Amino acid sequence: MKLTKEKSILIIAPSLIAESISLKLTSLDNDLNVSLDRNDPKVNPDLIIWNILNYESEDLIHLELIRIKEKWSDTKMLIIISNEFITEDSQLPNLSCEGLMLNPQVEKVLESINIILEG
């Protein structure tokens, strides 16, 4: 499954994880324009993938999500949550974003990117 060349993606995650996600996605679709530097002023992504490994509170995630959306107000969000801190008794956080995935395979991430960007 390929995306159009014009789409750019910013990955927000610890550097090794961001690099791994980027390599996996671009190995499936070499037309992706992936950036890993959220501080680069030239970055204007169509989609942000935010990989959340753990958190102390849902409120902190909401605050960071607000900061991200303030900086890139027209950008769609796909949040990937590591299942390390999700237990059988806990629920996924209620976040305002276009996509929320729990520990997905890279093929599913690419499929979700396509769905989110193409509508």
N, C-alpha and C positions, 0 to 999 in steps of 0.2 A: 504494500500500500504506500503510495507516494503522495507527498504534498506538493503544492506549487512552489516554485523557486522563490517567490517574493516573500514568503512567510519567514519571520525571524522569531527565535525562541531564546529566552533568557532562563537559565537554570540557576536557582538559588538553593544552594546546599553546601555542606562542607566540601572543600576543594577536591578531594579524592572521589567522593560520591558524585559530585557534579561532573567531573571528567569521565567517570565510568558511564553515567547516564548519557552524556554527550556522545561518547564513542559507540555505545550500543545503538543509540538512535540513528546516528549518521552512518553506521554500518548497514542499517536497514534502508535508509533513504539518504543518499549522499547529496541531495538537493536542499537539505535543511541548513539554515543559517543559524548556528547555535552560538550564543555568547555565555560566558561564565562570570563576567565582571559586572556586577550590579552598580559599581561606582563609575563606570565608563560613561561620560556624558553623551557619547554618540549612540549609545544603545537606546533603541526605541522599539521594543519587542511587540509582536502581535500577540504573543502568548508567554506567560511566565509559568514555569514549572517550579514549584516550591516544595522541596523535599524536607519534611519535618521528621527528625529522628526521635526526638523526645521533647517533652515540655513539662514545665512545672504547673502551669495552669492554662485553662482554655482562654482566660482573660488575656494572658500574654500573647497567645496566638492571635486573638482578635486585634490587639493593639498593633502587632507587627503587620497584620493584613491591612489595617487602616493606613499605616505608613507606606506600604508598598503601593496601595491604590492611590494614595495622594501623589506619589511620584509618577506613576504610570496610570492615569485615570481611565484611559480608553483601552487598556490592555486586559485581555481575558486571563483568568487564573486556573491552573490545574494544580491541585495540592495532592501530594503523595505522602501518605503517613506510613511510617514504619510500624510494623505490628509488635515491636518489642515492648511497647508500653500499653497496648490494647489487650485487655483481658476479656474473658467470657462475660464478666459482670459489667464491663464498661461499655460506653457508647462512643461512636465517632463524634468528634466535636461538631457543633452546628455552625458551619462557616458559610459566609456569603462568597461563593465562587462558582465558576462555570463547571468545574469538575473536582471530585474528591475520590481518591483511590487508596485502597489499603494494600500495600505491598504487592503491586502489580508486576506482571511480566512485561518486558520491554515492548513486545508486540501489542499488548493492550494499551500501553502508554501511547504508542504511535497511532493506534486506532482512535484513541480518545482525543489526541491532538487534532486529528483530521475532523472528527465530529464537531469539536468545539470551534475550530476555525472555519469550517465550511457550513456550519449551522445545522 
